[in-house]
Amino acid sequence: MDLEEARRRIREHADLNAFISISDETRDGTVVAVKDLVDVAGMVTTAGGIILPNTPAAHDAPVVARIREHGCVVVGKTNLHEFAFGATSVNPHYGPVRNPHDPSRVAGGSSGGSAVAVAMGMCDWAIGSDTGGSIRIPSSLCGVVGFKPALGSIETSGVVPLSRSLDTLGPIASDVATAAAAYSMMSGESLVVEPVRAPRLGLPAGWVADLDDGTAQAWDMVSAGIPEVPFPSRDELFKAGLMILLVEAAAFHRRWATECPEKYGADVIGHIRRGLGILAVDFEDELVAWPRLRAEAHRAMEVEGIDALILPATAIVAPPIGAGDEVREPLARFTRPFNSTGQPVVTLPAPVSGLPVGIQVVASTNSGAINVAATLEAKWRELRS
């Protein structure tokens, strides 16, 4: 993609609020949009808030430095849910990120701007982060591919944290092959896309229920004939991931939340206060349970002999921008558990018309998730044609 063409598209669709700032870079190369949690030399990092210093970063974050080695150029910093602490990207400071399929609806969060930038051709691919679903939710709602690699695959220094134990960087792209190539540039791990001839798939038993009509229709289509398999409790995994996130985020924001709470959006300051109110003994219980849950999840994949789990990315299609905190749980219901397990997950669009519905492909290795996702992508592409 030409850098100036990317900027033209950003200007043309400024009403979607996908970007917080645009770079002044001029060289040719693969055009990448960067979530505005990640330091880019010469650009201010806002994290979607108004608290951080209004001072350009002196250095690129390691992930940005790495993609530059592969000839990438940064077009700008994308909008997000304030401090990555939410699932909608309705940002009180930089405007709500609007869904390209229906601008009256949310783009999903927290990497909403990155997903919109990809969906609208404002870049070749984009960097997002994922702590409870923040790559997968907006990818699902915007109809693009999102890849949350295995926990720890990509260095997160130079990135404003939400939860240091759970934060994961990954790419958002228009297709699986581009996401795999982007991940390789971000991480240094070479991923060669090799579709699996007949992948062994499973559905986590008892997990999928209470879907809205659009999501249920897509899910019924893609899950037909796939057996349920034993897997750790969704609720237990969700609870562990949420409590770790809330406490670690509250610890990071504690001083600002005390000194200048008025500078936060109402939902985010509410989440921070909730985290500050969690008892140390309850947090300790989840920390003790966390390694066991991760081990049980990986063991379940091995025992059942499956290549990947599949399940919806969200329980609902994109809700209206005016929706309240009630949409947080159905948006993160199926994503947050896999931040707890640390497993790699690819979200790709189901072959449906209307508002997009994303399907998660959960594996034990990064290559396993990418290769099964590539297989399903090719199969579903045939259904669309």
C-alpha positions as CSV (number, residue, x, y, z in Angstrom):
1,M,0.0,0.0,0.0
2,D,1.2,3.5,-0.8
3,L,1.6,5.7,2.4
4,E,-0.2,8.7,0.9
5,E,-3.1,6.5,-0.2
6,A,-3.4,5.2,3.3
7,R,-3.5,8.8,4.6
8,R,-6.1,9.8,2.1
9,R,-8.3,6.9,3.3
10,I,-7.8,8.0,6.9
11,R,-8.9,11.5,6.0
12,E,-11.8,10.3,3.9
13,H,-13.1,8.2,6.8
14,A,-12.2,10.5,9.7
15,D,-15.8,10.2,11.0
16,L,-14.9,6.6,12.1
17,N,-12.4,8.0,14.6
18,A,-9.9,5.2,13.9
19,F,-6.8,7.3,14.5
20,I,-5.6,9.6,17.3
21,S,-2.5,10.8,15.5
22,I,-0.9,10.5,12.0
23,S,2.8,10.2,11.5
24,D,5.0,12.4,9.3
25,E,7.0,9.4,8.0
26,T,7.7,9.5,4.2
27,R,9.7,6.4,3.2
28,D,8.2,3.5,1.3
29,G,7.4,0.2,2.9
30,T,4.6,-2.0,4.3
31,V,2.1,0.5,5.9
32,V,1.3,-0.4,9.6
33,A,-1.0,1.3,12.0
34,V,0.0,1.1,15.6
35,K,-2.3,1.0,18.6
36,D,-1.7,4.1,20.7
37,L,-0.4,2.1,23.7
38,V,2.8,1.4,21.9
39,D,5.7,3.8,21.7
40,V,6.7,5.1,18.3
41,A,9.7,7.5,18.2
42,G,8.7,11.1,17.6
43,M,5.0,10.5,18.4
44,V,3.1,11.0,21.6
45,T,1.7,7.9,23.3
46,T,-1.7,8.7,24.8
47,A,-3.0,5.2,25.6
48,G,-6.4,6.7,24.7
49,G,-6.3,8.9,27.7
50,I,-5.3,12.5,28.7
51,I,-3.1,11.7,31.7
52,L,0.2,10.7,30.1
53,P,2.8,13.4,29.3
54,N,2.2,15.2,26.0
55,T,5.8,14.4,25.0
56,P,6.9,12.4,21.9
57,A,8.5,9.0,22.6
58,A,12.3,9.1,22.4
59,H,12.5,5.6,21.1
60,D,10.5,2.9,19.3
61,A,9.1,0.1,21.4
62,P,11.0,-3.1,20.6
63,V,8.1,-4.4,18.5
64,V,8.1,-1.3,16.4
65,A,11.9,-1.4,16.0
66,R,11.6,-5.0,14.9
67,I,9.0,-4.4,12.2
68,R,11.1,-1.5,10.9
69,E,13.9,-4.0,10.3
70,H,11.5,-5.6,7.8
71,G,10.8,-2.4,6.0
72,C,7.6,-1.3,7.7
73,V,6.5,2.3,8.0
74,V,4.1,3.6,10.6
75,V,1.1,5.6,9.2
76,G,-0.2,6.6,12.6
77,K,-1.4,5.7,16.1
78,T,-4.9,4.2,16.4
79,N,-7.7,5.0,18.7
80,L,-8.7,2.6,21.5
81,H,-10.8,2.1,24.6
82,E,-9.2,4.4,27.2
83,F,-6.1,2.8,28.6
84,A,-7.2,-0.5,26.8
85,F,-9.7,-0.9,29.7
86,G,-12.9,-1.9,27.9
87,A,-14.5,-3.8,25.1
88,T,-16.1,-1.1,22.9
89,S,-13.6,1.6,22.1
90,V,-16.1,4.3,22.9
91,N,-13.5,6.8,23.9
92,P,-14.6,10.0,25.8
93,H,-11.5,11.9,24.7
94,Y,-10.9,11.0,21.1
95,G,-14.4,10.0,20.0
96,P,-16.0,6.6,19.7
97,V,-14.4,4.3,17.2
98,R,-17.3,3.5,14.8
99,N,-18.0,0.2,13.1
100,P,-17.3,0.4,9.4
101,H,-20.3,-1.9,8.7
102,D,-22.7,0.4,10.6
103,P,-21.3,3.6,12.1
104,S,-24.0,3.7,14.7
105,R,-22.4,0.6,16.3
106,V,-19.2,0.1,18.2
107,A,-16.0,-1.3,16.6
108,G,-15.2,-3.4,19.6
109,G,-12.2,-2.9,21.9
110,S,-9.9,-2.2,23.0
111,S,-8.0,-2.3,19.7
112,G,-11.0,-0.8,17.8
113,G,-9.0,1.7,15.8
114,S,-6.6,-1.0,14.6
115,A,-9.4,-3.2,13.4
116,V,-11.2,-0.3,11.6
117,A,-7.9,0.7,10.0
118,V,-7.6,-2.8,8.5
119,A,-11.2,-3.1,7.5
120,M,-11.2,0.2,5.7
121,G,-7.9,-0.2,3.9
122,M,-6.1,2.5,5.9
123,C,-3.0,0.3,6.3
124,D,-1.6,-3.1,5.2
125,W,-2.0,-4.4,8.7
126,A,-2.1,-3.1,12.3
127,I,-0.7,-3.8,15.7
128,G,-3.1,-4.5,18.6
129,S,-2.9,-5.7,22.1
130,D,-5.0,-8.3,23.9
131,T,-5.5,-8.7,27.7
132,G,-9.1,-10.0,27.8
133,G,-10.0,-10.1,24.1
134,S,-8.8,-6.7,22.8
135,I,-7.6,-8.0,19.5
136,R,-10.2,-10.6,19.0
137,I,-13.3,-8.6,19.9
138,P,-12.8,-5.8,17.4
139,S,-11.6,-8.2,14.7
140,S,-14.8,-10.1,15.2
141,L,-17.1,-7.1,15.1
142,C,-15.3,-5.5,12.1
143,G,-15.0,-8.6,10.0
144,V,-11.2,-9.0,9.9
145,V,-8.6,-11.4,11.1
146,G,-7.0,-11.0,14.6
147,F,-4.2,-13.1,16.1
148,K,-3.5,-13.3,19.8
149,P,-0.3,-15.3,19.9
150,A,0.7,-17.4,22.9
151,L,1.4,-15.4,26.0
152,G,4.9,-14.0,26.0
153,S,5.5,-14.5,22.2
154,I,6.2,-10.7,21.6
155,E,8.0,-8.4,23.9
156,T,5.8,-5.8,25.5
157,S,8.3,-3.3,26.8
158,G,7.6,0.2,25.5
159,V,3.9,-0.5,25.8
160,V,1.6,1.1,28.4
161,P,0.4,-1.9,30.4
162,L,-3.1,-2.9,31.4
163,S,-2.1,-6.2,33.2
164,R,1.6,-7.0,32.9
165,S,0.8,-10.7,33.6
166,L,-1.7,-11.0,30.7
167,D,-0.9,-8.3,28.1
168,T,-0.2,-9.8,24.7
169,L,0.7,-8.0,21.4
170,G,-0.5,-9.3,18.1
171,P,-1.5,-8.3,14.5
172,I,-4.8,-7.5,12.9
173,A,-5.0,-8.1,9.2
174,S,-7.3,-8.8,6.3
175,D,-6.5,-12.5,6.0
176,V,-4.6,-15.2,7.9
177,A,-1.5,-15.2,5.6
178,T,-1.0,-11.5,6.2
179,A,-1.5,-12.0,10.0
180,A,1.1,-14.8,10.0
181,A,3.6,-12.7,8.1
182,A,2.9,-9.7,10.4
183,Y,3.4,-11.8,13.5
184,S,6.7,-13.1,12.2
185,M,7.9,-9.5,11.8
186,M,6.7,-8.6,15.2
187,S,8.2,-11.6,17.0
188,G,11.1,-13.0,15.0
189,E,9.3,-16.4,15.0
190,S,8.9,-17.6,11.5
191,L,5.4,-18.9,10.8
192,V,4.9,-20.7,7.4
193,V,1.2,-21.1,6.6
194,E,0.5,-24.7,5.9
195,P,-3.2,-25.5,5.9
196,V,-4.2,-28.8,7.7
197,R,-5.8,-31.3,5.4
198,A,-8.4,-32.6,7.9
199,P,-8.0,-30.8,11.2
200,R,-9.4,-32.4,14.3
201,L,-11.7,-29.9,15.9
202,G,-13.6,-29.7,19.1
203,L,-16.1,-27.5,20.9
204,P,-15.4,-26.9,24.6
205,A,-18.3,-28.8,26.3
206,G,-21.0,-26.6,27.9
207,W,-19.4,-23.3,26.9
208,V,-21.5,-21.9,24.1
209,A,-25.0,-20.6,25.1
210,D,-27.1,-17.4,25.1
211,L,-26.0,-16.1,21.7
212,D,-27.9,-13.3,19.9
213,D,-29.7,-14.3,16.7
214,G,-27.0,-13.2,14.3
215,T,-24.2,-14.9,16.2
216,A,-26.3,-18.1,16.7
217,Q,-27.0,-18.4,13.0
218,A,-23.3,-18.1,12.2
219,W,-22.3,-20.5,15.0
220,D,-24.8,-23.1,13.9
221,M,-23.4,-23.1,10.4
222,V,-19.7,-23.4,11.3
223,S,-20.0,-25.8,14.3
224,A,-22.3,-28.4,12.7
225,G,-20.9,-31.9,13.1
226,I,-18.0,-30.9,15.4
227,P,-18.0,-32.8,18.7
228,E,-17.9,-31.3,22.2
229,V,-14.8,-32.1,24.2
230,P,-14.0,-31.8,27.9
231,F,-12.3,-28.5,28.8
232,P,-11.8,-26.5,32.0
233,S,-14.7,-24.4,33.3
234,R,-15.3,-21.2,31.2
235,D,-16.5,-19.3,34.3
236,E,-13.4,-20.3,36.4
237,L,-11.0,-19.2,33.6
238,F,-13.0,-16.0,33.1
239,K,-12.9,-15.2,36.8
240,A,-9.2,-15.8,37.1
241,G,-8.3,-13.6,34.1
242,L,-10.6,-10.8,35.2
243,M,-9.4,-10.6,38.8
244,I,-5.7,-10.6,37.7
245,L,-6.5,-7.8,35.2
246,L,-8.5,-5.7,37.6
247,V,-5.9,-5.9,40.4
248,E,-2.8,-5.2,38.2
249,A,-4.6,-2.4,36.3
250,A,-5.6,-0.8,39.6
251,A,-2.0,-1.0,40.9
252,F,-0.8,0.8,37.7
253,H,-3.4,3.5,37.9
254,R,-3.7,3.9,41.6
255,R,-1.9,7.3,41.9
256,W,-3.7,8.9,39.0
257,A,-7.0,7.5,40.1
258,T,-6.5,9.3,43.5
259,E,-5.0,12.5,42.2
260,C,-7.0,13.2,39.1
261,P,-10.0,10.8,38.8
262,E,-11.9,13.4,36.7
263,K,-9.5,12.8,33.8
264,Y,-10.8,9.2,33.3
265,G,-14.0,8.2,31.6
266,A,-16.7,7.0,34.0
267,D,-16.4,3.3,33.0
268,V,-12.7,3.2,33.3
269,I,-12.5,4.9,36.7
270,G,-15.2,2.5,37.9
271,H,-13.1,-0.5,36.8
272,I,-10.0,0.9,38.6
273,R,-12.0,1.4,41.8
274,R,-13.4,-2.1,41.5
275,G,-9.8,-3.4,41.3
276,L,-8.7,-1.3,44.3
277,G,-11.5,-2.9,46.3
278,I,-10.4,-6.5,45.7
279,L,-9.1,-8.3,48.8
280,A,-5.5,-9.5,48.7
281,V,-6.7,-13.0,49.9
282,D,-9.1,-13.3,46.9
283,F,-6.4,-12.2,44.5
284,E,-4.0,-14.7,46.0
285,D,-6.5,-17.5,45.5
286,E,-6.7,-16.7,41.7
287,L,-2.9,-16.5,41.4
288,V,-2.6,-19.9,43.0
289,A,-5.3,-21.3,40.7
290,W,-3.9,-19.8,37.5
291,P,-1.0,-22.2,36.8
292,R,-3.4,-25.2,37.5
293,L,-6.0,-23.9,35.0
294,R,-3.3,-23.3,32.3
295,A,-2.0,-26.8,32.8
296,E,-5.5,-28.3,32.7
297,A,-6.3,-26.5,29.5
298,H,-3.1,-27.7,27.7
299,R,-3.6,-31.2,29.0
300,A,-7.2,-31.3,27.7
301,M,-6.0,-30.5,24.2
302,E,-3.5,-33.3,24.4
303,V,-5.8,-35.9,25.9
304,E,-8.6,-35.3,23.4
305,G,-6.1,-35.3,20.5
306,I,-7.5,-32.2,18.8
307,D,-5.7,-29.7,16.7
308,A,-7.9,-26.8,17.7
309,L,-11.0,-25.7,19.6
310,I,-13.5,-23.4,17.8
311,L,-16.1,-21.2,19.4
312,P,-17.5,-17.7,18.9
313,A,-15.4,-14.7,19.5
314,T,-18.3,-12.8,21.0
315,A,-21.8,-13.7,22.1
316,I,-23.3,-10.7,20.3
317,V,-22.8,-8.8,17.1
318,A,-21.6,-5.1,17.4
319,P,-23.9,-3.3,19.9
320,P,-25.0,0.4,19.4
321,I,-22.5,3.0,20.5
322,G,-24.9,4.1,23.2
323,A,-24.9,0.7,24.9
324,G,-23.8,0.5,28.5
325,D,-21.6,-1.7,30.6
326,E,-24.0,-4.6,30.1
327,V,-22.3,-5.5,26.8
328,R,-18.9,-6.0,28.4
329,E,-19.5,-9.6,29.5
330,P,-21.1,-10.9,26.3
331,L,-18.3,-9.3,24.3
332,A,-15.5,-10.8,26.4
333,R,-17.3,-14.1,27.5
334,F,-15.4,-16.3,25.1
335,T,-12.2,-14.4,24.8
336,R,-11.1,-13.7,28.3
337,P,-10.7,-17.4,29.3
338,F,-7.9,-17.8,26.7
339,N,-5.9,-14.9,28.2
340,S,-6.0,-17.1,31.4
341,T,-4.8,-20.2,29.5
342,G,-2.2,-18.2,27.5
343,Q,-3.1,-20.2,24.4
344,P,-2.8,-18.7,20.9
345,V,-6.0,-17.8,19.2
346,V,-6.9,-16.6,15.7
347,T,-10.3,-14.9,15.1
348,L,-11.6,-15.0,11.6
349,P,-14.9,-13.9,10.0
350,A,-17.7,-16.5,9.7
351,P,-19.1,-16.8,6.1
352,V,-22.3,-14.8,6.8
353,S,-23.9,-11.7,5.4
354,G,-25.0,-8.7,7.5
355,L,-23.0,-7.7,10.6
356,P,-19.8,-9.7,11.0
357,V,-19.4,-12.6,13.4
358,G,-16.0,-13.8,14.4
359,I,-15.0,-17.4,15.2
360,Q,-12.1,-18.2,17.4
361,V,-9.6,-20.9,16.6
362,V,-7.7,-22.0,19.7
363,A,-4.6,-24.2,19.5
364,S,-1.6,-25.2,21.6
365,T,1.0,-23.5,19.4
366,N,1.2,-20.4,17.3
367,S,1.7,-22.4,14.1
368,G,-1.1,-24.7,15.0
369,A,-3.6,-21.8,15.4
370,I,-2.5,-20.1,12.2
371,N,-2.6,-23.3,10.1
372,V,-6.0,-24.5,11.3
373,A,-7.4,-20.9,10.8
374,A,-6.0,-20.9,7.2
375,T,-7.8,-24.2,6.6
376,L,-11.1,-22.8,7.8
377,E,-10.6,-19.5,6.0
378,A,-10.2,-21.3,2.7
379,K,-13.2,-23.5,3.3
380,W,-15.4,-20.6,4.3
381,R,-14.2,-18.6,1.3
382,E,-15.7,-21.3,-0.9
383,L,-19.0,-21.0,0.9
384,R,-19.1,-17.2,0.2
385,S,-18.4,-17.7,-3.5
